[in-house]
């Protein structure tokens, strides 16, 4: 029997199991299936344009940097058209870190923060008994143990951005400014290049899931300073340990770029009361505390992250990384950001691994030119929500 609505999520147990299990018993007013979920791979989740997906799906699980393009193309609905204010206020108040803020533009929430994740440190516990607290300690560890970096897909840029944040500078969408200042950029690139030179073969080709799988199975990567956290790898046989990301100095900010997922409703969708209730149920604090973790999910609400039973079942994942996600950086939400992210990551990855583009200085200059072009374009193309440009 055909479901009334179709949803799209990403193909990992964390992305689909809880949604599929909740949908299995959800029905519309006629007793027919309410929603069916399709999946696409992590790479599709990271890079597929939302406007095309919104033409085919009613509900879309997305990441916040897609909002700029989604709003420009009027692809998704502002959630205040669908949910009552009290519910949205409660979600905003309980979202962990900048989870709700990352899906907010022009004062309106555009996706429900279903799942929360940010870049944190991952270790093989018997190889790294205590995680480094600073980036200088990461370099010391790399002299004696295999340290990896998450560089595949968009992650070279995200790793670089987070290190810049730890060094004291957040990228901002400002024309002629570049991605970050010359000194901070050079320091971050040099540090990553020193680590990249020592990485085990093949690590640079792995997305976060593949990298964590390799750490758990092959055990030939002892530590990664920045990789998106997955609570599913923190318990069970050969569990990994997750810790707060390293800081530039003791007591400093732990630079990290928030990820996670939000549930958006496409503009073509006409949500009925059953769908609204179903989506509200996924953000219910009790559902987030019990049903999601029991079905491989990673909750988006702080009340679940700080629940002792949830944390214990996940091997301490939540308490060990809470400080990092609470202070994580939100990427720009402007039209054209996703292609820039892919291009910028390729520029950095080539230079880090192969010295491409004339080395670090040339690569950073190329990155700055691409970012300046994005900033100029963003200011010239106002987001269609509220009729004005929105940026972080």
C-alpha positions in Angstrom: 0.0 0.0 0.0 1.4 3.4 -1.0 2.2 5.8 1.8 0.6 9.2 1.8 4.0 11.0 2.1 7.6 10.2 1.0 10.6 11.2 2.9 14.4 11.1 2.2 17.1 10.4 4.7 20.7 9.1 4.6 21.8 5.5 4.4 23.3 4.7 7.7 21.6 3.1 10.7 21.8 6.4 12.5 20.0 8.1 9.6 17.3 5.7 8.8 16.5 3.0 11.5 14.6 5.2 13.9 12.7 6.9 11.1 11.8 3.6 9.5 10.7 2.1 12.8 8.5 5.1 13.7 7.0 5.0 10.2 6.1 1.3 10.5 3.2 2.0 12.8 2.2 5.5 11.6 -1.0 5.8 9.7 -3.1 8.7 8.2 -6.7 9.4 9.0 -7.8 6.6 6.7 -5.6 4.0 8.3 -3.2 3.9 5.4 0.6 4.1 5.8 1.6 7.7 6.6 5.2 8.0 5.4 7.8 5.9 3.6 11.5 6.7 3.7 13.9 6.5 0.8 17.7 6.7 1.5 20.8 8.1 -0.3 24.4 7.7 0.7 26.3 10.1 3.0 27.9 11.8 0.0 24.4 12.5 -1.5 23.3 13.9 1.8 26.3 16.2 1.9 26.2 17.5 -1.6 22.9 16.9 -3.5 21.0 20.2 -4.3 17.9 20.4 -2.1 15.7 22.1 -4.7 15.8 19.0 -6.9 15.0 16.7 -4.0 12.1 18.9 -2.8 10.4 18.4 -6.2 10.2 14.6 -5.4 10.0 14.4 -1.6 7.6 15.7 1.0 10.0 15.5 4.0 13.8 15.8 3.7 16.5 15.1 6.2 19.2 17.8 5.5 22.2 19.6 6.9 22.1 23.3 7.7 24.4 24.6 4.9 21.8 23.6 2.3 19.4 26.3 3.6 20.8 29.1 1.5 20.0 27.3 -1.7 16.8 25.8 -0.4 15.4 29.3 0.5 16.5 30.9 -2.7 14.6 28.3 -4.6 11.6 28.3 -2.2 12.1 24.6 -1.8 11.1 24.2 1.8 8.5 25.6 4.2 9.2 27.7 7.3 8.1 25.6 10.2 6.0 28.3 11.8 3.5 27.7 9.0 3.1 24.1 10.2 3.7 23.8 13.9 2.5 25.9 16.8 4.7 28.4 18.4 4.9 26.6 21.8 6.3 23.5 20.2 8.9 25.3 18.2 9.9 27.4 21.3 10.4 24.2 23.3 12.5 22.6 20.5 14.7 25.8 20.3 15.2 25.8 24.1 16.2 22.1 24.3 18.3 21.7 21.1 21.9 20.8 22.0 24.5 23.3 21.0 23.6 25.6 18.1 21.4 22.8 16.6 18.2 24.9 16.3 20.1 28.1 15.6 21.8 26.4 12.6 18.4 25.9 11.0 17.2 29.4 11.7 17.3 32.2 9.1 15.5 35.5 9.2 14.1 34.6 12.7 12.3 31.5 11.3 13.1 27.8 11.9 13.3 25.8 8.7 14.1 22.3 9.9 13.6 20.3 13.2 16.9 19.5 14.8 16.4 15.7 14.9 20.0 14.6 15.2 23.0 16.4 16.7 26.7 15.8 15.8 29.9 17.8 15.5 33.5 17.0 14.9 35.1 15.5 18.0 38.2 13.4 18.7 38.1 9.6 18.3 40.6 7.1 19.8 41.3 3.4 19.9 41.4 3.2 23.8 44.1 0.7 24.2 46.4 2.6 21.8 45.6 6.1 23.2 44.8 5.9 26.9 44.2 9.6 27.2 43.2 11.9 24.4 45.4 15.0 23.6 43.9 18.2 25.0 45.7 20.6 22.6 46.9 20.6 19.0 50.5 20.6 20.1 49.8 17.4 22.0 48.2 16.0 18.9 51.5 16.6 17.0 53.4 14.9 19.9 51.2 11.9 19.7 51.6 11.7 15.9 55.4 11.3 16.4 54.8 7.9 18.1 51.3 6.7 17.1 49.3 6.6 13.8 47.1 9.7 13.7 44.6 10.2 10.9 42.7 13.2 9.5 39.2 13.3 8.0 39.8 14.8 4.5 37.5 13.0 2.1 34.6 14.8 0.4 33.9 18.2 2.2 35.9 17.2 5.3 39.3 18.7 4.4 37.6 22.1 4.4 35.6 21.3 7.6 38.7 20.1 9.4 40.6 23.2 8.3 37.8 25.5 9.3 37.5 23.9 12.8 41.2 24.3 13.4 41.0 28.0 12.4 38.1 28.4 14.9 40.3 26.8 17.6 43.1 29.2 16.7 40.7 32.1 17.3 39.1 33.0 14.0 35.7 32.0 12.6 35.2 32.3 8.8 32.6 34.9 8.0 30.8 35.8 4.7 32.5 39.1 4.1 33.7 40.2 0.6 37.5 40.7 0.2 38.2 39.2 3.6 39.0 35.7 2.5 38.2 32.6 4.4 40.3 33.5 7.4 43.3 35.8 8.1 46.6 35.0 6.5 48.4 34.2 9.7 45.7 31.9 11.1 45.2 30.2 7.8 48.9 29.5 7.4 49.3 28.2 10.9 46.3 25.8 10.5 47.5 24.6 7.1 51.0 24.0 8.3 49.8 22.0 11.3 47.5 19.8 9.1 50.2 19.3 6.6 52.5 18.0 9.3 49.9 15.5 10.4 48.9 14.5 6.8 52.5 13.6 6.0 52.5 10.9 8.7 49.0 9.4 8.0 48.6 5.7 7.2 47.9 5.0 3.5 44.3 5.2 2.4 43.0 7.2 5.3 42.5 10.4 3.2 40.0 8.5 1.0 37.6 7.6 3.8 34.4 9.5 4.8 33.8 9.7 8.6 31.9 6.4 8.6 34.7 4.6 6.7 37.3 6.1 9.0 35.6 5.0 12.2 35.0 1.6 10.7 38.7 1.3 10.0 39.7 2.4 13.4 37.4 -0.2 15.0 38.4 -3.1 12.7 42.0 -2.6 11.5 43.2 -0.6 14.5 45.9 0.9 12.4 44.7 4.5 13.1 45.0 5.2 16.8 43.5 8.7 16.9 41.7 11.3 14.8 41.5 14.8 16.2 38.4 15.9 14.3 35.8 13.5 12.9 32.0 13.7 13.1 31.0 11.8 16.2 28.8 8.6 15.9 27.6 7.3 19.3 27.0 3.9 17.6 30.8 3.3 17.5 31.2 4.1 21.2 29.8 0.9 22.6 29.9 -2.8 21.9 32.9 -5.0 20.8 36.0 -3.0 19.9 34.3 0.3 20.9 36.1 3.5 20.2 36.4 6.4 22.7 35.2 9.8 21.8 36.4 13.0 23.5 36.2 16.7 23.1 38.1 18.1 20.2 41.5 19.5 20.9 42.0 23.2 21.7 44.8 25.5 20.5 45.8 25.9 24.2 44.6 24.5 27.5 41.3 26.2 28.4 40.8 27.5 24.9 37.9 27.0 22.5 37.6 23.5 21.1 37.2 24.3 17.4 34.5 22.2 15.7 32.0 22.6 12.9 28.5 21.4 13.8 26.8 18.9 11.5 23.9 16.6 12.4 20.6 16.6 10.6 17.3 18.5 10.5 13.9 17.5 9.2 12.5 19.9 6.6 9.2 20.0 4.8 9.2 20.7 1.1 7.1 23.4 -0.4 5.1 20.9 -2.4 4.0 19.1 0.7 0.6 19.8 2.3 1.1 18.3 5.7 -2.0 17.0 7.4 -2.6 16.6 11.2 -1.2 13.1 11.2 2.1 14.1 9.6 2.4 17.1 11.9 1.8 14.9 15.0 4.3 12.3 13.7 7.1 14.8 13.2 6.4 16.4 16.5 6.7 13.0 18.1 10.2 12.5 16.8 11.2 15.7 18.7 9.4 14.7 21.9 11.9 14.7 24.7 10.9 11.2 25.7 11.2 9.9 22.2 14.6 11.5 21.9 15.7 10.0 25.2 14.5 6.4 24.6 13.2 5.5 21.1 16.0 7.2 19.1 19.0 5.8 21.0 17.3 2.3 21.1 17.0 2.5 17.3 20.6 3.6 16.4 19.6 7.3 16.5 21.6 10.2 17.9 19.3 12.7 19.6 19.2 16.4 18.9 18.0 17.5 22.3 20.2 18.5 25.2 17.8 16.7 27.6 18.8 13.4 25.9 22.5 14.2 25.7 22.6 14.9 29.4 20.6 11.9 30.5 22.7 9.4 32.5 21.2 6.3 31.0 21.5 7.5 27.4 25.2 8.4 28.0 26.0 5.1 29.8 24.5 3.0 26.9 26.7 5.0 24.5 29.9 4.4 26.4 30.1 8.0 27.7 30.0 9.5 24.2 27.6 12.3 25.2 29.3 13.6 28.3 32.7 13.3 26.8 31.8 15.5 23.8 29.1 17.8 25.1 31.4 20.8 25.7 32.5 20.6 22.0 29.1 20.6 20.5 27.9 23.4 22.8 30.6 25.7 21.4 30.6 24.5 17.8 30.7 26.7 14.7 27.8 27.1 12.3 28.7 27.1 8.6 27.4 29.9 6.3 23.8 29.3 5.1 24.0 31.3 1.8 23.2 30.3 -1.8 26.2 28.6 -3.4 27.9 27.4 -0.2 27.6 23.7 -1.0 29.6 23.9 -4.3 32.1 26.2 -2.6 32.5 23.6 0.2 33.3 20.8 -2.3 35.7 23.0 -4.3 37.4 24.4 -1.3 37.9 20.9 0.2 39.4 19.6 -3.0 41.9 22.6 -3.1 43.0 21.9 0.4 43.1 18.2 0.1 45.3 18.3 -3.0 47.7 20.7 -1.4 47.9 18.8 1.9 48.4 15.4 0.3 50.3 16.2 -2.9 51.6 19.8 -2.5 49.2 20.6 -5.4 48.6 24.2 -6.5 52.0 25.4 -5.6 51.8 24.5 -1.9 50.0 25.9 1.1 50.3 29.6 0.3 48.9 29.2 -3.2 46.2 26.8 -2.1 45.0 29.3 0.6 45.1 32.1 -1.9 42.9 30.0 -4.2 40.6 29.2 -1.3 40.3 32.9 -0.5 39.4 33.8 -4.0 36.6 31.2 -4.1 35.3 32.4 -0.7 35.3 36.0 -1.8 33.3 35.1 -4.9 30.8 33.3 -2.6 30.5 36.3 -0.4 30.0 38.7 -3.2 27.4 36.4 -4.8 25.6 36.0 -1.4 25.3 39.7 -0.9 23.9 40.1 -4.4 21.4 37.3 -4.1 19.1 38.0 -1.1 17.5 35.0 0.5 13.8 34.9 -0.3 12.7 34.4 3.3 11.9 37.9 4.5 13.3 39.5 1.4 16.8 40.1 2.7 20.1 38.4 2.7 20.8 36.0 5.6 24.2 35.0 6.7 25.8 33.8 10.0 
